[in-house]
Amino acid sequence: MSRAVVLADYARGPAVERLKLGPVMPGGALVRIDAATVCGTDVHICDGVFDQLARLPLILGHEGAGTVLELGAGLERDARGQPLRPGDRIIWAHNWCGRCYFCAVAKQPTLCENTMGYGWGPYEEGAVNGTFSEHLHVSPDSRVLRVPDSVSSPLASASTCALRTVMHAFDRLPRIRFSDTVAVLGAGPVGVLCAAAALHSGAHQVVLIGAPASRLAATEKWGLTARIDIDHTEPEERIEAVRDLTDGRGADVVFECAGPPDAFTEGMEMVRAGGALMVVGQAHGQSVPVDTTAMKVRQLTVRTSLSADISHFHDAFQFLDRHGAALELESVVCSKTYSLEQVTDALAAMRAGTEMKPVIVP
């Protein structure tokens, strides 16, 4: 049996239940969850925002790191070719099937036609497929990676969504040049980690724009060019501040990691002519007006990025191994620890924005 946070009804909300643990499938694994972190997506799922995608009943949580208890037949090595054995700490990507057009032909597994993903449901008896639980069944279609000794389980968990998403976004852009100015809109987990990655990508200047002030202050030792608090500035002031840093041109690359519709519009105004806007945060379901004539005349590149494949998890771990300690990322990103029974409090903290990444330790 395993205790897990189950969402069976939106009106009732999440509740801890005891679930049966079925057998491990060939190619899969059973892990003990060491740490799970809360994402804004978990809040949206609980609030019914993604009711057309989420399938109830479900076990909440898609970010997590765990210790292998049992390996299914055929799973002997991780995606890097490292041998696997019980006792290893691992993370796992969503269960992209590897057989559909997007996986096999387009080489874009994040568009897989046959996945639902951990924490999205539905829960089927015996197969625990959410990370807000004591245990989790890793799907045979998932790719796994051993967690480096230098990376804690809470930070590894946070990297399985926010940081790997950043790595995918960087992968979908031309390389950042040493003369580039990069502006990051949003000071949530994705935005803060994006600023960290931009800083170490070789960019000449990195500007982090967001709120609250406490999140900006957490990055004050990083050597960012500027941190701009949106609670005390208007969009026009922020755009002008970035232009002042670039001889009036605007940022070479803007990462939209904030989410609200206005962030897209602000990013379009902040990027220089001929520059690139990477859209990562938009997830509101609204239509945003776009001046397509201006976009064409200014020759803007607008790209989007969703989720990540196992190669980006690998990139995230390489980044954490090299820079995580120096940037003190665990203390910056991972916040208060909660038990499974306190999951409502953890979700409330994420919803209110008072914590960066609440950590659930089953």
C-alpha positions in Angstrom: 0.0 0.0 0.0 1.0 3.6 -0.6 -0.3 6.9 0.8 -1.0 9.3 -2.0 -2.8 12.6 -2.7 -5.8 11.9 -4.9 -8.0 14.4 -6.7 -11.3 12.6 -7.4 -13.7 15.6 -7.4 -12.9 19.3 -8.0 -15.5 20.3 -5.3 -14.0 18.0 -2.7 -10.4 18.8 -3.5 -7.3 16.7 -2.9 -7.3 14.1 -0.1 -4.8 11.6 1.1 -5.8 8.0 0.4 -4.1 4.6 0.8 -3.7 2.9 -2.6 -2.7 -0.6 -3.7 0.7 -1.0 -5.3 0.5 -3.3 -8.3 3.4 -5.2 -9.8 6.3 -3.4 -11.6 5.9 -3.6 -15.4 8.7 -4.8 -17.6 10.9 -1.8 -18.5 9.4 0.2 -15.6 10.4 0.7 -12.0 9.0 1.2 -8.5 10.5 4.1 -6.6 10.1 5.6 -3.2 9.5 9.3 -3.5 12.2 11.2 -1.7 11.0 14.7 -2.5 8.3 16.2 -4.7 7.9 19.9 -5.6 4.8 21.8 -6.3 4.3 23.5 -9.7 1.8 26.1 -10.7 0.3 23.4 -13.0 -0.6 21.4 -10.0 -2.6 24.4 -8.7 -4.3 24.8 -12.1 -5.2 21.1 -12.1 -6.8 21.3 -8.6 -8.6 24.5 -9.6 -10.1 22.8 -12.7 -8.4 25.1 -15.2 -7.1 22.1 -17.1 -10.3 20.0 -16.9 -10.2 19.2 -20.6 -6.7 17.7 -20.2 -6.7 16.3 -16.7 -8.6 13.0 -16.2 -10.1 12.3 -12.8 -9.5 10.5 -10.6 -5.8 11.4 -10.6 -2.8 11.4 -8.2 -1.4 14.9 -8.0 2.2 15.8 -8.7 4.4 15.6 -11.8 7.7 16.8 -10.2 9.7 14.3 -8.1 12.9 12.4 -7.4 12.9 9.0 -5.9 15.0 6.0 -4.8 14.7 2.8 -6.8 13.0 0.0 -4.9 12.5 -2.4 -7.8 13.5 -2.5 -11.4 11.3 -4.1 -14.1 12.8 -6.7 -16.4 14.8 -5.0 -19.1 15.5 -1.7 -17.3 19.2 -2.0 -16.6 20.6 1.3 -17.6 19.5 4.9 -17.6 19.3 7.2 -20.6 23.0 8.0 -20.3 24.0 4.4 -20.3 24.7 4.3 -16.5 23.9 1.0 -14.8 20.8 1.1 -12.6 20.2 -0.8 -9.4 17.9 -0.7 -6.3 19.0 2.2 -4.1 19.9 4.6 -6.9 18.2 8.0 -6.9 16.5 8.7 -10.2 14.2 11.1 -12.1 11.9 10.2 -15.0 10.6 12.0 -18.0 6.9 11.9 -19.0 6.0 8.7 -20.8 6.4 9.7 -24.4 5.5 6.6 -26.4 8.4 6.7 -28.9 6.1 5.3 -31.6 3.8 8.1 -32.9 4.6 10.6 -35.7 5.8 13.3 -33.3 8.1 10.9 -31.3 9.5 8.8 -34.1 9.4 11.0 -37.2 9.3 14.7 -36.1 11.6 14.0 -33.2 9.4 16.2 -31.0 8.4 13.8 -28.1 6.8 16.7 -26.1 4.0 16.6 -28.7 3.5 12.9 -28.2 0.0 11.8 -29.2 -0.2 8.9 -26.7 0.9 10.4 -23.3 -1.0 11.7 -20.4 1.9 12.3 -18.1 2.5 11.9 -14.4 0.0 13.8 -12.3 -2.5 14.2 -15.1 -4.5 11.0 -14.6 -6.4 8.9 -14.8 -5.3 6.8 -11.9 -5.8 3.1 -12.5 -5.8 0.7 -9.6 -2.3 -0.6 -8.8 -0.4 2.0 -10.9 0.6 5.0 -8.8 1.4 7.7 -11.4 1.6 10.9 -9.4 4.5 12.2 -7.3 2.5 13.5 -4.3 2.7 10.0 -2.9 5.0 7.6 -1.0 5.7 5.5 -4.1 5.5 5.8 -7.8 5.4 3.4 -10.7 7.7 4.6 -13.5 6.1 3.8 -16.8 7.9 1.5 -19.3 7.7 4.4 -21.8 9.6 6.8 -19.6 13.2 7.6 -19.9 15.1 7.8 -16.5 18.3 9.4 -15.3 20.4 8.8 -12.2 20.6 11.9 -10.0 24.2 13.2 -9.5 25.5 13.0 -6.0 26.0 16.8 -6.1 22.2 17.4 -6.5 19.8 17.1 -3.6 16.5 15.4 -4.1 14.4 18.6 -3.6 16.5 20.4 -6.2 16.5 17.4 -8.5 12.7 17.4 -8.3 12.5 21.1 -9.1 14.7 20.5 -12.1 12.2 17.9 -13.5 9.9 20.7 -14.6 11.2 24.3 -14.3 14.8 23.8 -15.2 14.3 21.2 -17.9 11.7 23.5 -19.4 14.3 26.2 -19.5 16.8 23.9 -21.2 14.3 23.0 -23.9 13.6 26.7 -24.5 17.3 27.4 -24.9 17.5 24.5 -27.3 14.8 25.9 -29.5 16.6 29.2 -30.0 19.8 30.1 -31.9 22.7 30.2 -29.5 23.1 33.2 -27.3 26.1 35.3 -28.3 28.6 37.0 -25.9 27.3 40.4 -27.0 23.6 39.6 -26.4 21.3 41.3 -23.8 18.8 38.8 -22.5 15.6 39.9 -20.7 13.6 37.4 -18.6 10.0 38.2 -17.8 8.8 36.5 -14.7 10.5 35.8 -11.3 8.8 32.4 -10.6 10.8 29.2 -10.7 11.0 29.1 -14.5 12.0 32.7 -14.8 14.6 32.6 -12.0 16.2 29.5 -13.4 16.1 31.0 -16.9 18.0 34.0 -15.7 20.6 31.7 -14.1 21.0 29.8 -17.4 21.2 33.0 -19.4 23.8 34.3 -17.1 26.0 31.2 -17.7 25.3 31.0 -21.4 27.7 33.8 -22.1 25.2 36.7 -22.5 26.7 40.1 -22.1 23.8 41.4 -20.0 20.9 39.6 -18.2 17.9 41.4 -16.9 15.3 39.7 -14.6 11.9 41.4 -14.4 9.2 40.2 -12.0 7.9 40.1 -8.5 7.7 39.9 -5.5 10.8 41.8 -4.3 11.9 38.8 -2.2 12.3 36.6 -5.3 14.4 39.3 -7.0 16.5 39.8 -3.8 17.3 36.0 -3.7 19.3 36.5 -6.9 21.2 39.6 -5.8 24.5 37.7 -5.5 24.4 36.4 -9.0 25.8 39.4 -10.9 22.7 40.1 -13.0 22.8 43.3 -14.9 19.5 44.5 -13.5 16.5 43.3 -11.5 13.3 45.2 -12.1 10.3 44.9 -9.8 7.0 45.0 -11.6 5.1 46.0 -8.5 6.8 49.4 -8.6 7.1 50.0 -12.3 4.8 50.3 -15.4 5.4 48.3 -18.6 6.6 51.5 -20.4 9.2 52.1 -17.7 10.5 48.5 -17.9 10.7 48.6 -21.7 12.6 51.9 -21.5 15.0 50.5 -18.8 15.9 47.7 -21.1 16.4 50.1 -24.1 18.6 52.3 -21.9 20.9 49.3 -21.4 21.1 48.6 -25.1 21.6 52.0 -26.7 17.9 52.2 -27.4 17.6 49.0 -29.4 15.9 46.6 -26.9 16.9 43.1 -25.8 18.4 40.7 -28.3 16.5 37.8 -26.7 13.4 38.0 -24.4 12.2 35.0 -22.5 8.5 35.2 -21.5 8.3 33.1 -18.4 5.6 35.1 -16.5 2.3 33.7 -17.7 -0.2 36.6 -17.9 -1.4 37.8 -21.4 0.2 41.2 -20.9 3.7 39.6 -20.5 3.5 38.5 -24.2 2.7 42.0 -25.3 5.4 43.5 -23.1 8.0 41.0 -24.5 7.1 42.0 -28.0 7.8 45.6 -27.2 10.9 44.9 -25.3 12.8 42.8 -27.9 14.9 44.6 -30.5 14.2 44.6 -34.2 15.5 41.3 -35.6 15.5 39.8 -32.1 13.9 36.7 -30.7 11.0 36.3 -28.3 10.8 32.8 -26.6 7.3 32.1 -25.1 7.4 29.7 -22.2 5.0 31.0 -19.6 1.7 31.7 -21.5 -0.9 29.3 -20.1 -4.0 31.4 -19.5 -6.4 30.3 -22.3 -7.0 33.9 -23.5 -6.5 35.5 -26.9 -3.7 38.1 -27.1 -3.9 40.8 -29.9 -0.7 40.9 -32.0 0.4 43.6 -34.4 1.5 41.2 -37.1 2.5 44.0 -39.5 4.9 45.4 -36.9 6.2 41.9 -36.2 6.9 41.4 -39.9 8.5 44.8 -40.4 10.7 44.4 -37.4 11.6 40.9 -38.5 11.0 39.3 -35.1 11.5 35.7 -34.4 8.8 34.3 -32.1 9.1 30.8 -30.8 7.4 28.7 -28.2 8.5 25.8 -26.0 6.6 23.2 -24.0 7.9 20.7 -21.5 11.1 18.8 -22.4 12.5 15.4 -23.4 15.1 13.4 -21.5 18.0 15.2 -23.2 16.9 18.4 -21.5 16.8 16.7 -18.1 20.4 15.7 -18.8 21.3 19.3 -19.6 19.6 20.4 -16.4 21.6 18.0 -14.3 24.8 19.1 -16.0 23.9 22.7 -15.2 23.2 22.0 -11.6 26.3 19.9 -11.2 28.4 22.8 -12.5 26.6 25.9 -11.2 24.0 24.8 -8.6 26.2 25.2 -5.5 27.7 28.5 -6.5 24.3 30.0 -7.3 22.8 28.5 -4.1 19.9 27.3 -6.2 18.5 24.9 -3.5 18.0 27.8 -1.1 16.8 30.1 -3.8 14.3 27.7 -5.4 13.2 25.1 -2.8 11.2 26.5 0.0 9.3 25.2 3.0 8.8 21.4 3.4 5.4 19.8 3.8 4.0 16.4 4.5 1.3 14.7 2.3 -1.3 15.7 4.8 -0.3 19.4 4.4 -0.6 19.3 0.6 -3.5 21.8 0.7 -1.2 24.3 2.5 1.5 23.7 0.0 -0.8 24.3 -2.9 -2.2 27.5 -1.2 1.4 28.8 -0.8 2.1 28.2 -4.5 -1.3 29.8 -5.5 -0.5 32.9 -3.4 3.1 33.1 -4.7 4.5 33.3 -1.2 6.9 30.4 -1.9 9.0 29.5 -5.0 8.8 25.7 -4.8 7.1 24.1 -1.9 8.7 20.7 -1.2 6.6 17.7 -0.3 8.4 14.9 1.6 6.1 11.9 1.9 
